[in-house]
Amino acid sequence: AAESELLWTGEELGAHLSEAHGLPVDAWAERVLPSFAAVCVAALQRAPEAADDSRARPASPIACCEVFGADLMLDAQLRPWLLELNESPNLAHHSSALKAALMAELADDLLKVVADPKFHPAAAGARADAGASVSGPVGTRIGRFEKVHDSPVQYC
């Protein structure tokens, strides 16, 4: 099968879970996504060295961020299993239209989260639209990002 036939959006997977397995239509958003987030948070908490690369530490304290990629699978009971956590996920151009669209959206939303709104008008608009800031409570959404864990800011 072609790669494009093997890739689904979260919404498409949710529809499949509902149609083929009789799960509620909101199973993806209400059950699967939160479990994926919990697995990823737990993995990152147990591997703090992955988020603290001293080789890249600047001389002055500045806030920074890093994008991780997670490969997960679901078992028959919809339990997530972490297959791999990538420190450097491939964000390059992809042959799949779905992957290309996701990477473009990821880059745009990442800027909305990390850029100072006074330097990136889209960040200010996204935060105002969501009534949110990165310092907001767990559950705060900016673009397609959702704050899933709260911890003190660590400086690089």
C-alpha positions in Angstrom: 0.0 0.0 0.0 1.1 3.5 -0.7 2.3 5.6 2.3 -0.6 8.0 1.9 -3.0 5.1 2.4 -1.3 4.0 5.6 -1.4 7.5 7.3 -4.4 8.8 9.1 -5.1 12.0 10.9 -6.3 11.7 14.5 -9.8 12.5 13.3 -9.6 9.7 10.7 -8.4 7.2 13.3 -11.2 8.4 15.6 -13.8 7.7 12.9 -12.2 4.2 12.3 -12.3 3.4 16.0 -16.0 4.4 16.1 -17.1 2.6 12.9 -15.0 -0.5 13.0 -14.8 -1.1 16.8 -18.0 0.6 18.1 -16.2 3.1 20.3 -17.7 6.5 21.0 -16.9 9.1 18.4 -15.0 11.1 20.9 -12.7 8.1 21.9 -9.8 9.6 20.0 -10.0 13.0 21.7 -11.2 11.9 25.1 -9.3 8.7 25.6 -6.4 8.1 23.1 -4.9 11.6 23.0 -4.8 12.1 26.7 -3.2 8.6 27.2 -0.6 9.5 24.5 0.2 12.7 26.3 0.6 10.9 29.6 3.0 8.4 28.2 5.1 11.1 26.5 5.2 13.2 29.7 6.2 10.2 31.8 9.0 9.2 29.3 10.4 12.8 29.3 10.3 13.0 33.1 12.3 9.8 33.3 14.9 10.9 30.8 15.8 14.5 31.9 19.1 14.3 30.1 17.2 14.2 26.8 15.9 17.7 27.6 19.2 19.0 29.0 21.9 18.9 26.4 24.8 20.8 28.1 26.6 20.9 24.7 24.1 23.4 23.5 23.9 25.5 26.7 24.5 29.2 26.0 26.5 31.4 28.3 23.5 33.4 29.5 20.2 32.0 30.8 17.6 32.1 28.1 14.4 30.1 27.8 14.5 27.5 25.0 12.5 24.7 23.7 13.0 21.4 21.9 10.8 19.4 19.6 10.6 15.7 20.3 9.0 13.0 18.2 7.2 10.1 19.7 6.3 6.8 17.9 3.4 5.2 19.7 1.0 2.3 19.0 -2.3 1.3 20.5 -3.1 -2.2 21.6 -6.6 -3.8 21.4 -7.6 -2.1 24.7 -6.5 1.3 23.4 -3.5 1.3 25.8 -0.6 3.3 24.3 2.8 1.8 24.0 5.8 4.1 23.4 8.0 2.6 20.7 10.5 5.4 20.4 11.2 8.9 21.6 13.2 10.9 19.0 15.3 13.8 20.1 15.7 14.9 16.5 12.5 13.9 14.6 12.6 14.3 10.8 10.9 17.6 10.1 12.1 17.8 6.5 9.9 17.8 3.4 7.9 14.6 3.1 6.5 12.8 0.1 3.1 12.4 1.9 0.8 15.4 1.6 -0.5 14.6 5.1 3.0 14.7 6.6 3.9 17.9 4.7 0.8 19.6 6.0 1.4 18.4 9.5 5.0 19.7 9.5 4.0 23.1 8.1 1.3 23.3 10.8 3.8 22.2 13.5 6.3 24.9 12.5 3.6 27.6 12.5 2.1 26.6 15.8 5.5 26.1 17.4 6.3 29.8 16.6 3.0 30.8 18.2 4.0 29.0 21.4 7.6 30.1 21.7 7.8 33.5 20.0 7.4 36.6 22.0 4.1 38.0 20.8 5.6 41.5 20.3 7.9 40.0 17.7 5.5 37.6 16.1 2.0 39.0 15.5 0.6 35.5 14.8 1.6 34.4 18.3 -0.2 37.3 19.8 -3.3 36.5 17.7 -3.2 32.8 18.5 -2.9 33.5 22.2 -5.6 36.0 22.2 -7.9 33.7 20.2 -7.3 31.0 22.7 -7.4 33.3 25.7 -4.2 31.6 26.5 -0.6 32.0 27.3 2.2 29.5 27.7 2.0 30.1 31.4 -1.7 29.1 31.5 -3.0 26.0 33.2 -2.8 22.5 31.9 -5.3 22.2 29.0 -4.4 25.6 27.6 -4.4 25.3 23.8 -2.4 27.4 21.3 -2.9 26.3 17.8 -2.9 22.5 17.9 -0.6 22.5 20.9 -2.1 21.7 24.2 -0.3 22.2 27.5 -0.3 18.7 29.1 2.1 19.2 32.0 3.1 22.0 34.2 6.6 22.4 35.7 8.9 25.3 36.4 10.7 26.8 33.4 14.2 25.5 33.2 16.8 27.6 31.5 19.3 26.2 29.0 
